[in-house]
Structures are given as C-alpha cells and as structure tokens.
Amino acid sequence: KIEPEIEAFARIKVVGVGADASILLIAPARSGIVVENAARWTSIEDLRLTSTTPRTTTWITGGDGIEIYAHGVSLSRLVIENFGRRGVSIDTRGGGNANLAVLTRVRAESNREHGFVAIGTNSNVLTFVSCDATNNGSSPDTYGFYDRAGNNVYINAHTDGNRSGGFLGEGAGGLVLNVYAESAEAFVFGATSSGWE
C-alpha cells in the first residue's frame, strides 16, 4: 500500500507489465500519482491504480487517481479505480500547464466524482483515445468525462453507468469522434459555449 502519493517533479517513465499484474494499492483519501508542472513529458503505462478507500455513503472522501499539472504527459493502458474524487484530474486552475497530454486506453471506474476531468486555461489541446469511464459518481453532477477547458479531442470514448451522464463539455469547444454511451447516458456538448463538433 502506498502512502503518501507518488509525486513526479522531473520527467519519469513508469511502466508496469499490465493492469492485471502491476497493481498499486493507494492508501485511503490519497491521490495515486501526482505529475507536477516540472515533470513534462512523463509517461505512465500498463498499471492498475486502486484506492483502498472504503465504500461508504459519503460523497467525496479525497484523493484522485492521477493528477496532471505538466505539459505533454502520456497515460496508456491504465485502470484507475475506487478513488475518493476523480480518476484522472487535469485541473490547472491553481497552476501548472497540462497542454498536449495524451491518454490512450485508460479506464476510470468506480471513482466517487468524475472519471476524467479537464478544467482550466492550461488544460487544453488534450487527446483522449479509446478511454472508458464506467460507474463513476456518487452524487448529482458527476460525469464520466467532464470538460470545462475546451479545445480537447475525444476519439472512441466509451461510457457506462456514470451518475449524471457520460460526458459534459462546457469548455470553449473541441472535437468528439465516434463516442458511445451504454444505458442511454447523456452526452452534452457546448452546455455554456459553442464550438463543439
């Protein structure tokens, strides 16, 4: 069990042997991996990050699976599950520059807030390819994908069983190609602005 979270202050490459074999158990109410602003071009691959936060009726108990504040980060073939807040948080409102991050085949499952979040003026030009958000959210207004940054690209995104819907895009616009939602989940683009295609 890992406590406190893993913090990257310089570029690193973390590679497991697959999400079924390389499992990091994260202590309750902690984030798993935090990629700080100076850790540009960090790469994380082939892992499962599982929070040991107990399932309770409380809404948010703290901790994100992966927090990204750095430019050009790459996440690939990951499962991020059971965190007290978000699966993947790319939230630069408090600092950092996470532009040009690329997430490929990342699954966010059973996190108490959103599966994937992009918020802030330096959380744009992100690319999500074949990412999956399943069973996230334990309160109203929680989504599989939540984008308030804009100019991000979602290709082959999949959602199922998220509390308020599959996708809410409130940012400055972006591109969505071939997204799919099970269970008739809502996909809302341009809720407060236009520019989504």
Salt bridges, closest charged atoms under 4 A:
GLU3 OE2 - ARG30 NH2 3.66
ASP20 OD1 - ARG48 NH2 3.12
GLU45 OE2 - LYS13 NZ 3.98
GLU45 OE1 - ARG77 NH2 3.49
ASP46 OD1 - ARG77 NE 2.70
ASP64 OD2 - ARG85 NH2 2.93
GLU81 OE1 - ARG48 NH1 3.21
ASP91 OD2 - ARG86 NH1 3.33
ASP91 OD2 - ARG93 NH2 2.69
GLU109 OE1 - ARG107 NE 2.96
GLU113 OE2 - ARG86 NE 2.64
GLU113 OE2 - HIS114 NE2 3.84
ASP132 OD2 - ARG107 NH1 2.69
ASP132 OD1 - HIS158 ND1 2.35
GLU170 OE1 - ARG148 NE 3.69
GLU182 OE2 - HIS158 NE2 3.09
